Amino acid sequence: MTKQETATQDPYERRALLLHLGDVLESVFCLSQCADEYASIGEAVKGNEALAGFTLFGFIDAQMAPRDFIRRASGAFFVWPKALLDETLNRPLLANTVRHDLFADNAKGWDAYVNERRADVPWFGEELPETAKSAEPAHAAQTQKGKNKSEKASRYSTWPWPDKTTGA
């Protein structure tokens, strides 16, 4: 794919990832409503019709506890909103946090998840480091950076509207 074709596809791929994020948040919410009733994701999906439509649960270790999934999914996806708004998309970060937080010791589930994501985002899961990393250290670093008053204000404070102080 040429550089121009890649740039043309970028908004559609970001949209697909954003829609997926919405599905993940919905699955977390639905599971949170019944999490205490079930010992595992497998039991929850079998016992609750509302969960059956979420394909993500088919890739997750069926023995994972529902509360563990909620915690892990939150960790896997909390960086996505900001990352999807960055000018340059950090593709490895998006996939790596999910691999680390949701699919540790579940290579088969990870491969199935990646194959599903690639239907909309062909590059998803490519060029990842050997060892998956959580977003938690990045989150801690961003929190520390935000405490430093000499740091330049985030572009998200005015996005999508131009910063009126600079005349932009």
N, C-alpha and C positions, 0 to 999 in steps of 0.2 A: 504494500500500500504506500502511495506517495505521501509526502509531507502534507500536501494540500488535501488529499483524501482523508488523512488522519484528522486534520483540523476540522473538516466538514462533518465527520462522524462524532467528534468530541461532544457536542451538546446532546446528541441522542444517547450516547453512552452514559454521560452524566445523568441524564434523565432516567435511564434504565436503572442505574445504581440507586438513584434517589427513590424511585418506585419500590425497588427491592428493600431499601431501608424502611420505608413505610410498612411493607409487609412484615418485616422482622419486628418492628415496634408493635404492630397489631398482634402478632403471634405471642410476643412477650406479655402484652396486656391480657389477652384471652387466657393464657396459661396462668397468669397471676391470680385470676379469678377462681381457679380450681386447684391451684398448686398443692394445697394442704390435704386434698382428698386422695392424692395418688403418690405412690412411692417412686415411680419412674415416669420418664417421658413416654415410653411404650404403653404403660398402663393408661396414662392420661389421654393419649391419642385414641386408644381403643374405647375408652370410657366416656369421651366427650366429643360429640359430633362437631362442635365448633372448631376443634383443633385438627380434625381430619383433612381439611382443605389446605393446610400449610405444608407445602412440600419440604420446607426446611427440616421439619421434624423427622422426615424419612431419612435424612442424612446424618442426624445426630445419633450418638450412642443411645440406644433404647433404654439402657440401664441408668442413664443419667437422671439424677433427681430433678424434679421441676424447678425447685428454688435454685439449684446449681445452674441450670440452663438460664434462668432469668439473670443471674449474676454474670455468667459468662457472656451471654449475648450483649448485655449492657457494656461490658468491657470491650467486646469485639467491635462494636459499632459506634461507640460514642465519638470517635474522631471523624466519622464519615461526614457529618454536615459541614464542618469547617473545611475538611479536605476536598470535598466536592465543589466548594466555592473558590478554592485557590486557583490562581491564574494558571499555574502548571500543575497538572494532576500528578500526585505521588501514587502511581499505580501499585508499586510493591507494598506501600503502607496499607492501602485499602484491603488487599488480600491477606497480607501477613498477620494483621491483628485478628482477623477472623480465623485463620488457620491456627494461630497460637491459642486463642481463647476458647474456641468452640470445637476444634478438631484435633487437639493434642491426643496422641495415641489412637487416632481414628483415620488412618490414611485412606481407607476405602470410602468412608463418608466424605472426606475432603475431596477426593477425586470426583465423586458423584456431584457434589456441590459445585465444584469448578466447572464441570461439564454443563450443568444447568445454567450457570451464570454466563458462560461463553455463548449461549444462544443469542444473548443480547449484547454482550461485551466481549468480543473475540480475544482480547488480550488479558482478560481477568486471570490472575494466578500465574502469569508468566514472570520470569526473571526474579524469582524469590530467593532469598538467601537460604542456605541449608538449614539453619536453625530459625524457627519461627520466633517472633518477638511480640510481646504484648504492647499495647499502646500506653500502658500505665506509666512507664518512665518518661515518655514524650509528654504525657499530660502533666506530670510533676514538673518537668522543665518549663512548659508553657506557663504554669501557675507561677513559678519563680520569676520568669521573665516579666509577667504582668505586674509583679510587685515593684519592679525597677522603674522609677518615675522618669528616668532619662530615656526610656524606650519610646520609639515613635508610636503614635496611636495606631491602632489596628485599622486596616482599610475597611473592615466590616462595620465600623461605627457609622460610616456614611454610605456604604454600598447598598443599593445600586445608584444612589444619588451622589453626584460629585461633591467633593469637599469644598465648601464655599469660602473657607479661610484662605485657600491657596489660589482661588480664582479659576480652578479647574472646572 
